[in-house]
Amino acid sequence: MRFVAFGLALICSLAVVYGSPKVRSSTVHYASGKDSVGSFLSLPSGKGPFPAIIVIHEWWGLDDWVKENARQLASRGYITLAVDLYRGKVADGNPELAHELMRGLPEDRAARDLVSAAAYLKSRTEVDPKKIGSIGWCMGGGYSLAAALNIPDLAACVICYGRLVTDSSAIAKIPCPILGLFGQEDQGITPESVREFEASAKMAGKDVSATIYPGSGHAFMNPGNKNKPGYRPADAKDAWSRINAFFDRTLK
């Protein structure tokens, strides 16, 4: 998995506002190369500056579950930017469409969008530019790692059952602590590949911690996952506990 960074120009447009007094959310647009990327921005209450998190969706697209995760993280004192890598398209639970959307997503464009997302966040006065992290699930978990490989000053990275790398030259580029959360029954991201990544990263002197949940499979954190073994509430709760503690340690 190799990506390159592109030159950035920043623009922002605010639209529909959502949320409660504690979290204010809006649709924003920022420039990524010649493209305009729509994203879901959530702001905690207060003046800041706040740490920030780039939130990266599953293969389904930027759906309500990902937006709710972004809002929940914002309620803990982070500015969150949930990036729409699909340019407005959402699979709505249709796996065939999700597969088509994922296969049609150019990896270099997605990496550019994430680099641009970090630059956009740094341009906001409410953001502490030295405290920006990333989190993603499924496809987004792999792109969370891609963010770490392409953003040299990323401060934290969470990978929820996402694609990993084992190439030593790629691992050497990791600039930040990494938390990985995986299911033992995941047929795509196997426990063996997780342990190989963890061992290679630690050998390279990286701060990496990976948890593999027995009995859980892919997407065990998503309540909408009806596939066996499906959504695992206890493991999802534990995963969120680890995520919150990790971001508190690395970004606050």
N, C-alpha and C positions, 0 to 999 in steps of 0.2 A: 504494500500500500504506500504509494509515493505521491505527494502532492506538492504543488508550488504555490507561493503567495503571489498575488497580483497587486498592482498599484491601486490605490483607493481614493475615491472621492466621496464625500459624505453629504447626504441630504436627509431631511427628516420631515415627514408630514404626519400630523396627529389626526385621528378620527375618533370613532365611537368610543366612549368611555364606559368602563364597566367597574364593578367591584363595590367595596364597602369603605367606610371612613379609614380603615386601617390599611387597605391596599387599593390603589388606583391603577386601573389597567386601561390600555388604549392600543389601537392598531397604529403602528408606525411603519414608515418606509425608509430604508437607507440604501445608498448606492453600493453596488458590488460590480466593479468593472463598468460595463455599459447598462447593466440591469438595475432595476429597482426591486428590492426584496421587501415584501410585506412581512411584518413580525408582530408578535404580541408582547408588549412592554408592560411590566407591572412594577409599581413604585411603592415602597413602604412609606408609612407616615414619618414625618420628621424632615429635617433639613439636610442630613448627610454631612460629609460624603459617605456613601454606602459602598460596601463590596458588591460585586455584580456576578451574575451567573448566566452563561449562555445555555439555553435549554433546547435540546435537539430531539425531535419527534421520532417515533417508530416508523415502520414502513407504511403505516396507515395515513400518515400526513399529520398536519397540525390540527389535531382534533380537540374536543372538549376536555378529555382526560389530561392531555399534555398541558393545556392552558390552566387547568385546575392545579396541576403540580407546580406550574410557574407561580400561580397566585399563592399557594401554600409556602413556597420558598420565600416569596416576597414578604409574607406575614412574619417571617423570622428575621427580617432586617436586611434582605438582599434586593437589589434591583435585578430583575430577571428579564431576559430577552429571549422569547421562544421563537426561533427562526423558522420561517416557512420555506424549506428547501424545494417544495413542489410547486411554488408559485401559485398558491390558491387551490390546488387540487387536493381532495381528501377522498380516501377509499371507502369510507363509511362502512367498515366491516366486511368489505368484499375482498377476499384474499387474492383473487385473480387480478383485480384492478391494482391492489397494493403491490403485487409482484411486478406488474407492468410499470407502475410508477417508479418503483425502486430501480428496476433494470434500466429505465430511461433517464435516470438521474446521472449526469456526468460527474465523476468523482472530483475532477479538478474544479468544476464549477461549485460543487458543494463545499470544498475546502476553501475556495475563494470567498464564498458567502460567510463562512465562519470567521475567517481572518477579518473580513469587512465588519462583521458583527462586533468583534472585539474593538476595532477602531471606532465604530459608532459609539459604543459604550464609553470609551475613553474621551470622546468628544463632549459628553454630557457632564455638566458641572457637578451633578449630584453623585457621580461615580468616583470612587477611589481607583485610579488607573493601575495601581500596583496590586489590586486585589480582585482579579477577574478569574473566575473558574468556569468549568463546563460540566454538563451532565447530559446523558442521553440513554435511551432504551432501545434494544433491538438494533435496527439499522442505525439509529441515533447514538447507540453506545459505541459503535465502531467509529462514527464521526466525532464523538467526544474525544476518542483517542487521536483521531486525525487533527482535531483542534490543538491538542498538545504537541503534535509533531510539526505543526505549522505556525503556532503562535509562540515565539521564543520566551515571552514573559508571562505566559499563562501561569496562574498561581495554584490551581487545583483542577483535578480531572476525575470525574466519576463515570465509570463504564458499567452500565447495567446490561448484562448478557449481550455484549456487542462484539463484533469481529476484532481479533487481536493481531498483533504482529510478532514475529520472532526474529526478524532480521536484526543483527547486532547494530548495523549502521542506523537503522530507524530508531531502535530503542535508545541509542546514544543521544538522540535529539530530544528526548523527553525532558522538559524543564522543571517539572513540578511533581508533587506527591500525587499518587494515583490510588483510587479505591475501586476495586472491581467486585461485582456481585453477580453470581452465576447459579444456575440450577444443575444439579448432578445429572438429571435426566435429559438435559438439552442435547439434542442430536446434531445441532449445528455448531454450537460453541461447546466443545466437549471438555470435561474435567482435565483430560490430558493436555489439551491446548492451553487451558488456563494455567496449569502448573508449569508448563514449559515457558509461557510468557513471564510468569511471576519469577521463576528461577533465573531466566535470562536478564530480566530487569534488575533484580537484586545483585546479580553478578556484576552488572554495569554500575552499581552504586546508586540505583534509583530507590526512592521511597515508594514502595508498592505493597498494597495489602489486598489480597483476594479472598473472598468468602464463597464457598460452594455449598449450597443448601441441599442436603439429602432429600430425595423424593420430589424435588421441584424440577420443572422443566423450563423451557424458554418462555419468556413473558410472564413469569409467575407473579410479578408485581401489579399487573393490569387486571382490574376487576372484570373487564370485558372479555377476558380470555376463557373461552369455553372448551378449549381443547384439553385432553387429558395429558398430564395431571392438572393443567389449568392454573387458575388463580389460587394462590396459597396465602390466605390472609395473615397467618402468623409469621411466615417468612417475609412477606411484604412489610409487615410492621417492624420486624427486626432490621430489614434492609433500610427502611427510612430512618430508624434510630441511628444506624451506622452512618448514613449519609449526612444527617444533621450534625452528628458529632464531628465528622470529617470536615465539613465546611466551617463549623465553628472553630476548629483547630487551624485550618489553613487560610481562611479568609477574614477572620475577625481578630 
